[in-house]
Amino acid sequence: MFTEQFSEILGMTAAVLTTAAFIPQAFKVYRTGNTSSISLTMFIILNLGLLCWLSYGIILNKFPIIFANGFTMIFAVYILVKKMRSE
């Protein structure tokens, strides 16, 4: 029913949207340095999940999965490191 091209476009759209969702939080942490309202446990679990998704994408050689999770990890790891330093 769906073409491979449609699947790739859908995957890249999802990748861009889910990654973009982290940008405002990362900039807020950068700008204010405040991480008090962020759950350390949640960000540890999130980063582990992103690492698993990134590994999965690499194994399958699926660019949208690799892109989304690799790029999102940049922001999520940044927030996690700032959170751990503020604890």
N, C-alpha and C positions, 0 to 999 in steps of 0.2 A: 504494500500500500504506500509506504513512504519510500522515497528515493534516498540513496546514500547522501546525495547533496543536501537534501532537506534535513537529514539527520545531523550532518555536520553543521549546518546553519543553526539548527535548534541547539545543538551542543555548545557552539560558540556563543550564542545569545545567553544561554544559561550561565556559561563561564563568565562572561562580562558582567552580568547582573549580580551574581553571587559575590564576585570579587569586588565590584564597585560598592557593595554594601559595607565592606570593611573600611573603605577609605575615610569616610567621615569620622569614625571612631579613632582610627590611627592618627588623623590630623588633630583631633581634639586632645588625645593623649600627648602628642608632640607639642601642641600649643600651650596646654595648661600644666602638663606633667602630672595631672591628677588621675590616679587609677583606683581610687578608694571604692568606687561603686562597681568595679569589675571583679567578677569571681575568678580567683586564681585556679580553683579546681576546674571550672568550666573551660578556661583557656588552655590548661594542660590537656584536658580531654580533647578539645577542639584541635589542638596542634597534632596530637597523636592521630586523630581521625584524618586530618589533612595529609599527614605523612603516609598513611595507609592508602588514601585515594590517589595520591601522587604516585606511589609505587605501583598501584593497580593500573593507572594510566600508562606508565612506562612499560609494564609487562605487556599490555594490550597494544601499545604503540598508538594510543588515541590522543591526538593533540588537544582537543577541547578539555579532556580530563587533566592532562599534564599542565596545560596553560592555567586553567582555573585554580587548581590546587597549589601549583607552584607559586603563582603570583599571590594568591590569598595568603599563603604561608609567610610571605615577606611581611605583610601587615600584621598577621596574627602572632608571629614570633616577636616582632618589634613590641607589640602590646604586652605579650607575655614577659619579655625581658624587663620592660619598664615596671610591670606589676611586681615581678620578683624582687627587683631592686628597691621597691618602695615598701616591701613587707618588713 
